Amino acid sequence: MPNIKSSKKDVISSKIAYEKNKADKSALKTTVKKFDAALVSGDKTAAQAAYVAAVKAVDQAVKKGLLHKNNAARKKSSMTLKLNKLA
């Protein structure tokens, strides 16, 4: 545990950032899993709606710095291919 006041504040703020990032990543994974579940069900309209939500979540994750832009592009491309295969 640090002794310096600013270091103590750094520990607290990094813990807060860690918890926020963890929650945001969990929400992203949940959204992508909902898209995968909609694909498995075979319902095209539900899959389309889940796709829009998942792509939006991935884009927001890039904006927040949770994902690298190339990683996000790969995820979106993969989801698009899966959705088009359903049609």
C-alpha positions in Angstrom: 0.0 0.0 0.0 1.4 3.4 -0.9 2.3 6.0 1.6 2.1 9.1 -0.6 -1.3 10.8 -0.8 -1.3 11.1 -4.6 -0.3 7.4 -4.9 -3.2 6.5 -2.7 -5.5 8.4 -4.9 -4.0 6.7 -8.0 -4.8 3.3 -6.5 -8.4 4.3 -5.8 -8.9 5.8 -9.3 -7.4 2.8 -11.1 -9.6 0.5 -9.1 -12.7 2.5 -10.2 -11.5 2.5 -13.8 -10.9 -1.3 -13.6 -14.4 -1.9 -12.3 -16.0 0.3 -14.9 -14.0 -1.3 -17.8 -14.9 -4.8 -16.4 -18.6 -3.9 -16.4 -18.5 -2.4 -19.9 -16.7 -5.5 -21.3 -19.2 -7.7 -19.6 -22.1 -5.8 -21.2 -20.4 -6.0 -24.6 -20.0 -9.8 -24.3 -23.6 -10.1 -23.2 -24.8 -8.2 -26.3 -22.7 -10.3 -28.6 -24.0 -13.5 -26.9 -27.6 -12.3 -27.4 -26.8 -11.9 -31.1 -25.4 -15.5 -31.3 -28.5 -16.8 -29.5 -30.8 -15.0 -32.0 -28.8 -16.6 -34.8 -29.3 -20.1 -33.3 -33.0 -19.5 -32.9 -33.2 -18.9 -36.6 -35.5 -15.8 -36.3 -34.3 -13.4 -38.9 -36.0 -10.3 -37.5 -34.7 -10.9 -34.0 -31.2 -11.6 -35.4 -31.3 -8.4 -37.3 -32.3 -6.4 -34.3 -29.6 -8.1 -32.1 -27.0 -7.5 -34.9 -27.7 -3.7 -34.9 -27.4 -3.6 -31.1 -24.2 -5.7 -31.1 -22.5 -3.6 -33.8 -23.4 -0.4 -31.9 -22.0 -1.9 -28.7 -18.7 -2.9 -30.5 -18.4 0.6 -31.9 -18.9 2.1 -28.4 -16.3 -0.2 -27.0 -13.8 1.1 -29.5 -14.7 4.7 -28.6 -14.2 3.9 -24.9 -10.9 2.2 -25.6 -12.0 -1.3 -24.6 -11.3 -2.8 -28.0 -8.8 -2.1 -30.7 -10.3 -0.8 -33.9 -9.0 -3.8 -35.9 -10.4 -6.2 -33.3 -13.8 -4.5 -33.6 -13.7 -4.6 -37.4 -13.0 -8.4 -37.2 -15.9 -8.9 -34.8 -18.3 -6.9 -36.9 -17.2 -8.6 -40.1 -17.7 -12.0 -38.5 -21.2 -11.1 -37.2 -22.1 -9.7 -40.7 -21.1 -13.0 -42.3 -23.1 -15.0 -39.8 -26.2 -12.9 -40.4 -25.9 -13.1 -44.2 -25.5 -16.9 -43.9 -28.8 -17.0 -42.1 -30.7 -15.4 -45.0 
